[in-house]
Amino acid sequence: QVQLDESGGGLVQPGGSLSLSCSASGSIPGFNGMGWYRQAPGKEREMVATKTNGGWTNYGDSVKGRFTIVRESGWNTVYLQMDSLKPEDTAVYYCTLYALGGADTYWGQGTQVTVSA
């Protein structure tokens, strides 16, 4: 079993910045990816950013150039730096860890990010 502990989030004005962090513990698959998804009210969950422990990174189209995912080699902690935030970034952000080539996917409890004036 894998546990994901998230922190960060909150309320920020448009154009501002926030950061999220997530640490994984437990029986972590050797080859894995970690990252963030988000879900706004009435919408499907969408991928924000992911990074494998081999260094491969992927961003959702709506956040490219504004968000940065950081994952230090050898560490099961991932950070999401969110800059130039927009009201449409408002959502519950979920940390995820998934096994590469496998079916195991784990989710954090979610943290609220609200972008509003």
Secondary structure as the mmCIF struct_conf table of DSSP 4:
data_model
#
loop_
_struct_conf.conf_type_id
_struct_conf.id
_struct_conf.beg_label_comp_id
_struct_conf.beg_label_asym_id
_struct_conf.beg_label_seq_id
_struct_conf.end_label_comp_id
_struct_conf.end_label_asym_id
_struct_conf.end_label_seq_id
STRN STRN1 VAL A 2 GLY A 8
STRN STRN2 GLY A 10 VAL A 12
TURN_TY1_P TURN_TY1_P1 PRO A 14 GLY A 15
STRN STRN3 LEU A 18 GLY A 26
BEND BEND1 SER A 27 SER A 27
BEND BEND2 GLY A 30 PHE A 31
STRN STRN4 ASN A 32 GLN A 39
TURN_TY1_P TURN_TY1_P2 PRO A 41 GLY A 42
BEND BEND3 LYS A 43 LYS A 43
STRN STRN5 GLU A 46 THR A 52
TURN_TY1_P TURN_TY1_P3 ASN A 53 GLY A 54
STRN STRN6 THR A 57 TYR A 59
TURN_TY1_P TURN_TY1_P4 ASP A 61 ARG A 66
STRN STRN7 PHE A 67 VAL A 70
TURN_TY1_P TURN_TY1_P5 SER A 73 GLY A 74
STRN STRN8 THR A 77 MET A 82
BEND BEND4 SER A 84 SER A 84
HELX_RH_3T_P HELX_RH_3T_P1 PRO A 87 ASP A 89
STRN STRN9 ALA A 91 ALA A 99
TURN_TY1_P TURN_TY1_P6 LEU A 100 GLY A 101
BEND BEND5 GLY A 102 ALA A 103
STRN STRN10 THR A 105 TRP A 107
STRN STRN11 THR A 111 VAL A 115
#
